[in-house]
Amino acid sequence: MMKKWILGFTGLAVAVLLAGCSSSTVASMKGDKITQKEYYDALKKSSAGQQELRTLIVSKALEQQYGDKVSSAKVKKQFNAMKAQYGSTFDSTLSQNGYTESSFKDQIRTSMLSEVALKDLKKPTTKQIKKQYKSYEPKIEVQHILVKTKAQAEKIISQLKGHNTTAYFGKLAKKNSTDTGTKNNEGKIGSSFDNTDTQLDSTFKAAAFKLKQGEYTTTPVKTSYGYHIIRSIKNPGKGSLSDKATKKAVSDQIYTTWESDTTVMNKVIAKVLKKANVQIKDSDLKNVLSTYLGTSSSSSTSSN
């Protein structure tokens, strides 16, 4: 649900912050007790405890440097979108991943802050932009009709001649298409897509990208699902890199790729942590930030 490099464990934050020298009782039993120090000592040795500390440090450093760049309204909008996407399974999905609604909102915020940091601290080179542009296709919207045989597809294509409208294509989709997910919605694919899409068949996408707005495929497009007739509803065109909007769209695709690249994001977070001048005060935790900064390079340390 969240980027893998930022995932943390909930429910441990307060415990991690407990003073190691405290003797306050966390739990008691007949003839014995567990102190805060015992709990803290056990917790800091666990991978879960160390991960939570890393998450807390990264979140606070990002908040200090970029907190004013992400509004609570933006976080709420993303949260509601995720909630709508998962529907009735949302609460159980949160629980299975160790989140409450509050902690999940915190993770969304941290993720958004990390994206801001990425765009601030790393810029695509001209070479990288040109390379991405070669495969770039803008977001397009299409409708399609799926049938079992080539002959059926050719018959429908002949029926479209002289009747090339979204509505008429939709009527043919409702009557003929075997795609139950789209046939009752004029054959429209659920959302727009570009070259970064990983859900649709590659042959289908290649044929769709070739269509100008309002055009349809005049020969059937064969995929593992059957034969498609595809019609372009919206295609703004690839554009030129000299156009600011196109260059931005291409750059955004690069950033999206980087956001899922652990190596790239770790380097970005390393810069954020160095700027924050994090000091680890417990020598047993001196390497807690080694994921980002390397062994013993994260801070100055002192024993409790």
N, C-alpha and C positions, 0 to 999 in steps of 0.2 A: 504493500500500500504506500510505502514511503521509500525514498532512495536508500539503498542498502548501506551506504557509508554513514548515514545519519541515524540509523535505527538505534534505539536505546531500550532500556528496561525500565518500566514504570514501577512506582511504589518504593524505590530505594533512595530517593533524593534526600529525604530528611535524615535517614540513617547514615548516609555518606558524610553528611555535614556534622555529625555528632563529634564532639571533642574526644580524641583518643584517650585522654587522661581521665575522663569522667568515670566515676564509680556509681553513678545513678543506676538504679535497677530497671531493667527492661522487662524482665519476667522473673517470677519467683515460683518456687515449688517447695514441697516439704523437705526442709533441711538444706536447701540450696537456692541459688539465684543466678541469673545471667545479667551482667552489668553492661552498660553502654560500651565500655572499653572492650569487653569480650566480643560483643556484637560487632563493633567497628573493626576489630582485628580480624575477625572471621570474614567480614564483608569485603574488606579491601584486598583480601587474598583471592577472592572469587572473580571470575571473568565478568560475571553480571555486575558486580559492584564497580569494577574498574571501567566497564563500558558506560555505566550510568554517570560516573564522574567525568569521563570524556565528553559525554553528551551535554552535561551541565556546563562544562567549561566552554565548549564550542558555542553553545547557545548563547551564553552570556557575552562572549567576545563578539559574536555576530550582532547581538542586540546593541551593544555599545557603539559599534562602528556603522551599523546600517539600520538601526531600529526605526528611524524616521522615514525610511523608504518603503515600509510595508504597513499599510493601515489595517486596523481591526476589521474594517468592512471587507477588505480583500480576502482576509483569512476566513471570515464568515461565509463569503460567497463560495470559496473553494470547498469548505466544509460541507455546505449545503448541497453542492454539486456531487460530492462523494456520497453523501447520505442518500441522495436521489438515485444515484447509480446502483447502489447496493440494495436499496429498497428495504424489504422486510428482514433481510439478512444483515443489515448494517450493525445492529447492536451485538449480535453474536460474532461478527467478523472482528469488531473492535476488541471484544473480550478474548477471542482466540489469539489475537496479536498483542495482548497485554496492555490495551489502552482503555482509558475512560474517554468520554467526549472531551473533557477538559484537556487531558494530556495529548489527545490526538490533535486538537487545535494548536497546542504548543508545538507539536511536531510539524504541522503544516506551516506554521509561522517560521520555524527554524529552516525548513526547506526553502521557503520563499526568500528568506534572508540570504541563504547560501547562493541562490540564483542571482541575487543582486550583487553579492560579492564576486561571483564568477565574472559577470559582465563588467565589473569595475576593475578587476585585477588581471583579466586575460582577454586579449583582443585577437580576433582571427586575422591572419596575415593575408595579404593580397593573393598569394599563391593558394592558400587554403580556400579562399572565397571563390577563386576561379575554378578550382577543382570541384567544389560543391555545386557550382553553377551548371557544370556539365550534366549532372544527373537531376538537377532541380526541375521540378514541375510545380506550378502554383496549385492551390486548392481548387478543385473543381467539383461540380455537382452533376450527377448523371441519373438517368433512369434506365432500366433494362428489362428485357423479357427473356426468360430462360425456358427452353423447350428441350425435348429429348433427342430430336433428330434434326439433321441438316435440312431436310426437305421442309419440315415445319417452319424452321427459321427463315428459309428462303421465301416461303409463302407469305409470312408476316411482313418481310421486307418489301415485297411487291405491293402489299396492302397500304404501306406507308407512303408510297409515291403519290404526291399531290395532297397528302393529309399530314404533313410534318408539323404537328403541334404537340405540346406537352399533354394536353387533354386527350387527344386522339390516341397517342401512344399509350397513355394511361388506360384507356378503354381496352386496347389490345392486350395490355399486360394483365388486366383483371380477367379477361376471357381466356388467355392462353398460357400465362406464365406458371411454371411449376415451383417458383420461389414463393412460398407462402409468407415469407417475412416481408416481401415488398409488393406483391401483386395487387393488394388492396389499397396501396398508397401510390398509385400511378406508376408502379415499378421503380420508385425512387429509392436509391441507396440511402440508408439512414442519415448520413452526415457527409459533409465535404471531405475530400481526402487529397493528399499530395504524394510526392514520391517517397516520403518517409513512412507511408502506411505499411503495416505488416499484416493486416487482416485479410485483405482482398487478394485474389489470385493474380499473379504477376502478368499473365497473358491478358487477363481482363483489364488490368491497369494500363498496360502498354497500348492497348487498342483505344481505351478511353482518352488517354492523354493526347492522342493524335487528332481527335475530333475538335473542330472549332465549335464555338457556341451555336447550338441549333442543328448541328449535323448529327447523323446517325450512321452506324456501320452498314455498309451496303453488301457486305459478305458476312456470313455467320462467324462468330468468334467462339472457337472450341476450347473448353476447359474440362477439367475432370468432372464438372457438374453437369455438363451438357453443352448446348449451343445457345449463345447469347446474341441478342440484338441490343446494342447500347446506343443511347441518345444523350448528347451533351446538353444539359440545361444551363450550366454556367461554366465558362472558361475564360478567365481574364487574359490569357496568353502569357507566355513565359517572360516576356519583357527583356530589357537589356540591363546589363550590370551598371550602365551609366545612369540608370533610373534609380533614385534613392530608395523607393519602395521595394523594388526588386532586390537591390543589394541588402536591404534590411531583412527581407524574407529569407534570403540565402544565409545571411549571418545567423538568423534565429534558428535555422536548421542545424547549423554547426553548434550553437550553444545547447540545443536540445540533446545532441549527441554527447557533448561534454558533460552535461548534467548527470548522465547515466554512466560516465566513465570514472570509476573509483580512483584511478591514478591521477587524473586531471583534478578532480575535486579535492583529493588529499593535499595536493600542492597548493590549491587555492586556500584551503583551511589553514595550512601551515603558515602562509603569509598573514592571515588574520590573527593567528595565535602569536606570531612573533611581534606583530604590531601591538597586541594586547599585553605583551611582556608578562606572560603567565608565570607565577612562582608556585611551585609545588612544595608545600611545607612539610610533608611527611616523606621521609627518605625511602620508606617502603613502596611509595607510589611514584618514585622519581621517573620511571619509564612509562607512566600511564599515557603520555602523549606521543610515544615513539611511533605510533601509526602514522603520524603526521610529520614529526620532527626528527625521528631517528633516536636510537638508544642514548639516554642521558643527555640529549641535546635540548630537551624541552624547557628546562628551567634551572634555577638555583634551588637547592633543597636544604632543609634543615630538619633534624630529628625532632620528634615531639618531646 
